[in-house]
Amino acid sequence: MLRQVRLVVVSLALMAVALGAAVQEREVSLRLKFSPKQVRIYEHQVSGESTMTMKPPGQQEVSFTSKFQGKLTQRERVDEVDKDGKAMVTMTVGGSMKLETTGLPGGPEIPPEIEIQPVSVRFRIDPLGKISELILDISELQGRPPAPPPVSMLQMQGTGWQGLLLPEKPVRVGDTWDVNTKIVVKLDDRKVEVEVKGKAKLLAFEKVDERDCAVIEVTVDLPDTGKIIPELAPPEVRENIHAKSEGQATTKFWFDISDGLVAKAETTAGVKMDFTFQKPTGESFSMSSKSTFRTEKRLVKFEQEK
């Protein structure tokens, strides 16, 4: 009897090893899939901390820190798809944020909770995740009062695509590939080019809400979105504005292999931004910020509009 039990245990162990080896050797081709009027809705849980330093003209430098926690809703609608599978997508991000600010100098206070007005962008994207154009509605952004940190950073972050560039060839667990790409941002009649550089790796295969997913980790150097800021200002002051941003983000994606979409994602990132406005009098206003944040994103609705 004891011998039979041992044989069963050994057999189960061998089956587990064989199954694990089969999973490791599984090869998949990863592609985004789109159809017209397709709608995807994601919910984000966001938390982090931002430290800002400001130097108004003729005044002393001041610094303050905000801890934040909030919830964002991201809605993606596929407007059209061409014969090569490239899609034009409209993405809208909005939500609310709770803030805890310390070290704030006298003057206007930052409220403890802020509604983040929806920000929309349109972009053309291919099945590998490469964006050939991204369109911002400048009039929508110019008509709003400036959002306090870190809300403004999150608004800009929300307008970015999911940050996943898929491999051209089929991959197995352990394979890596580059995620280097350039994105052209269209602002009315002007264009600004931003660059993303990074690396991706297929970590495993897992189930998420009964979806068969490839788990992919992506680490990227974030694009310098600071070059977009002067373009949002009136033409007569653009040359007086200088802005630069830099940072790095690591994201783990759970990519639904069958439906060709992200089912879940977790991101940690650090971002630094410097901003200077030179007045005609020669005086200048400078501002810099350092932010760290974490987001957890999950697909909550996937449907086809009629």
C-alpha positions in Angstrom: 0.0 0.0 0.0 2.8 2.4 1.0 4.5 1.6 -2.3 1.4 2.5 -4.3 1.1 5.8 -2.5 4.7 6.6 -3.3 4.1 5.8 -7.0 1.1 8.2 -7.0 3.1 11.0 -5.4 6.0 10.5 -7.8 3.6 10.5 -10.8 1.9 13.7 -9.7 5.3 15.4 -9.2 6.4 14.3 -12.7 3.1 15.6 -14.2 3.6 19.0 -12.4 7.1 19.3 -13.8 5.9 18.4 -17.3 3.1 20.9 -17.1 5.4 23.6 -15.9 7.8 22.9 -18.7 5.0 23.0 -21.2 3.9 26.4 -19.9 7.4 27.7 -20.2 7.8 26.5 -23.7 4.4 27.9 -24.8 4.9 30.4 -27.7 2.4 33.2 -28.3 1.9 36.0 -30.8 0.7 39.1 -29.0 -1.5 41.6 -30.9 -4.0 44.4 -29.9 -7.4 43.8 -31.5 -9.9 46.5 -32.3 -13.4 46.7 -33.9 -15.4 49.8 -34.6 -17.6 51.1 -31.7 -15.8 48.9 -29.3 -15.7 50.4 -25.7 -13.3 49.5 -22.9 -13.7 51.1 -19.4 -10.9 50.9 -16.8 -10.8 51.9 -13.2 -7.6 53.2 -11.6 -6.6 53.4 -8.0 -3.9 56.0 -7.6 -1.6 57.0 -4.7 1.6 58.8 -4.3 3.5 61.9 -3.1 4.6 65.1 -4.8 7.0 67.8 -3.6 6.9 71.2 -5.3 9.3 74.1 -5.0 8.4 77.6 -6.4 10.3 80.9 -6.7 7.9 83.8 -7.6 9.5 87.0 -8.9 11.1 89.0 -6.0 10.0 86.5 -3.4 11.7 83.8 -1.4 11.6 80.2 -2.5 8.9 78.0 -1.0 8.3 74.2 -0.9 5.4 72.1 0.1 4.5 68.4 -0.2 1.2 66.7 -1.1 0.2 63.1 -0.5 -2.6 62.0 -2.8 -5.0 59.1 -3.2 -7.7 58.9 -5.7 -9.8 57.0 -8.3 -9.7 57.6 -12.1 -12.0 56.2 -14.8 -10.5 55.7 -18.2 -12.9 55.2 -21.2 -11.6 54.1 -24.6 -13.8 54.0 -27.7 -12.6 52.7 -31.0 -13.9 55.1 -33.6 -12.7 53.4 -36.8 -10.4 50.6 -37.9 -8.6 50.4 -41.3 -7.8 47.3 -43.4 -4.4 46.9 -41.7 -5.9 46.8 -38.2 -4.9 50.3 -37.3 -7.5 52.0 -35.1 -8.5 55.6 -34.2 -9.3 55.6 -30.5 -10.8 58.3 -28.3 -9.7 58.1 -24.7 -11.2 60.1 -21.8 -9.8 60.2 -18.3 -11.3 61.8 -15.2 -12.0 61.2 -11.5 -11.4 62.5 -8.0 -8.4 63.0 -5.8 -7.9 63.4 -2.0 -5.0 65.5 -0.9 -3.0 66.0 2.3 -0.7 69.0 2.0 2.0 70.1 4.4 4.3 73.1 4.3 2.0 75.2 2.2 2.8 79.0 2.6 0.1 81.6 3.2 -2.2 82.3 0.3 -4.9 80.2 -1.6 -5.3 76.8 0.0 -5.4 73.5 -1.9 -8.8 71.8 -1.1 -8.6 68.4 0.6 -10.5 66.8 -2.3 -10.5 67.7 -6.0 -12.6 66.7 -9.0 -10.3 66.0 -12.0 -12.0 67.3 -15.1 -12.1 64.8 -17.9 -9.2 65.1 -20.4 -9.7 63.5 -23.9 -7.2 62.6 -26.6 -7.5 60.8 -29.9 -4.8 58.6 -31.3 -4.1 56.2 -34.2 -2.6 53.0 -33.1 -1.6 49.7 -34.8 -1.9 46.1 -33.5 1.6 46.2 -32.0 0.8 49.3 -29.9 2.7 51.9 -32.0 1.0 55.3 -32.1 1.4 57.1 -35.4 -0.4 60.3 -34.2 -1.8 61.7 -31.0 -4.3 64.6 -31.1 -4.9 67.0 -28.2 -7.7 69.5 -28.1 -5.9 72.7 -27.1 -9.1 74.7 -26.6 -10.3 72.2 -24.1 -7.2 72.6 -22.0 -6.7 76.4 -22.4 -10.2 77.1 -21.1 -9.5 75.6 -17.7 -7.8 77.1 -14.6 -4.5 75.4 -13.8 -4.9 72.4 -11.6 -2.7 72.2 -8.4 -0.1 69.5 -8.1 -0.2 66.6 -8.3 -3.5 66.7 -10.2 -1.9 68.4 -13.2 0.7 65.7 -13.5 -2.0 63.0 -13.3 -4.0 64.7 -16.0 -1.0 64.6 -18.3 -0.3 61.1 -17.3 -3.9 60.1 -18.0 -3.6 61.3 -21.7 -0.8 58.8 -22.4 -1.5 55.4 -24.0 -1.1 52.3 -21.8 2.6 52.2 -22.7 2.8 48.7 -24.0 4.6 48.0 -27.3 4.2 44.3 -28.3 6.9 42.2 -30.0 6.9 41.6 -33.7 7.6 37.9 -33.4 6.0 35.2 -31.2 7.6 35.0 -27.7 8.1 32.5 -24.9 8.4 33.1 -21.1 11.8 34.8 -20.5 12.0 36.6 -23.9 12.7 40.3 -24.0 12.2 43.1 -26.6 12.7 46.8 -27.0 9.8 49.3 -26.6 11.5 52.2 -28.3 9.1 54.5 -30.2 8.5 58.1 -31.2 5.0 59.7 -30.9 3.9 62.8 -32.8 1.6 64.9 -30.8 -0.7 67.2 -32.9 -1.7 70.5 -31.4 -3.9 72.3 -33.9 -1.6 73.2 -36.8 1.6 72.3 -34.9 3.4 69.0 -34.1 5.6 68.0 -31.2 7.6 64.7 -31.2 8.2 62.8 -27.9 10.3 59.7 -27.5 9.8 56.6 -25.4 12.7 54.1 -24.6 12.5 51.0 -22.7 12.5 47.2 -22.4 9.8 44.5 -22.0 9.9 40.9 -20.8 7.4 38.1 -20.9 7.2 36.8 -17.3 4.5 34.2 -17.2 1.0 33.2 -18.2 -1.8 33.7 -15.6 -5.6 33.9 -15.4 -7.3 37.2 -14.6 -11.1 37.1 -14.3 -11.1 33.9 -16.4 -9.0 35.6 -19.1 -5.9 33.8 -20.4 -3.2 36.5 -20.0 0.4 37.0 -20.8 2.2 38.8 -17.9 4.5 41.4 -19.3 6.8 43.7 -17.4 7.8 47.0 -19.1 10.3 49.5 -17.8 10.6 52.8 -19.8 12.2 56.2 -19.6 9.2 58.5 -19.7 9.0 61.0 -22.6 9.7 64.6 -22.1 6.2 66.0 -22.1 7.5 69.3 -20.9 8.0 70.4 -24.5 4.2 70.3 -25.0 3.6 72.9 -22.2 4.8 76.0 -24.2 2.6 75.0 -27.1 -0.5 75.3 -24.9 0.2 79.0 -24.2 -0.7 82.0 -26.4 1.8 82.5 -29.3 3.2 85.7 -27.9 4.6 84.1 -24.7 5.6 80.7 -26.0 9.3 81.7 -26.3 9.3 82.8 -22.7 8.3 79.4 -21.3 10.7 76.6 -20.8 9.7 73.2 -19.4 11.3 69.8 -19.1 10.1 66.5 -17.6 11.9 63.2 -17.0 11.2 60.0 -15.2 11.0 56.3 -15.3 8.0 53.9 -14.9 7.8 50.1 -14.4 4.5 48.5 -15.3 3.3 44.9 -15.1 0.6 44.2 -17.7 -1.8 41.2 -17.8 -2.5 41.1 -21.5 -5.6 39.1 -22.6 -4.2 37.0 -25.5 -7.6 36.2 -27.0 -9.3 39.6 -26.9 -6.1 41.5 -27.5 -6.4 44.0 -24.7 -5.0 44.8 -21.2 -7.1 43.2 -18.5 -5.0 44.6 -15.6 -1.9 46.7 -15.0 0.2 47.9 -12.0 2.6 50.8 -12.3 5.2 52.5 -10.1 6.8 55.7 -11.4 8.9 58.7 -10.5 8.6 62.0 -12.4 10.5 65.2 -12.2 9.4 68.5 -13.9 11.1 71.9 -14.2 9.2 75.0 -15.4 10.3 78.6 -15.9 8.4 81.6 -17.2 10.5 84.7 -18.2 8.5 87.9 -17.9 9.2 90.8 -20.4 10.7 92.8 -17.5 13.4 90.2 -17.1 11.9 88.7 -13.9 11.1 85.0 -13.9 8.9 82.5 -12.2 10.3 79.1 -11.6 8.8 75.9 -10.4 10.0 72.3 -10.0 8.4 69.1 -8.8 9.3 65.6 -7.9 6.5 63.0 -7.8 6.3 59.3 -7.1 3.1 57.4 -7.7 1.5 54.0 -8.0 -1.5 53.0 -10.0 -3.6 49.8 -10.1 -5.8 49.5 -13.2 -8.4 46.9 -14.0 -10.8 46.4 -16.9 -14.4 46.7 -15.6 -16.4 46.9 -18.8 -15.8 45.6 -22.4 -18.7 46.0 -24.9 -19.7 46.7 -28.4 -21.9 49.7 -29.0 -24.8 49.2 -31.4 
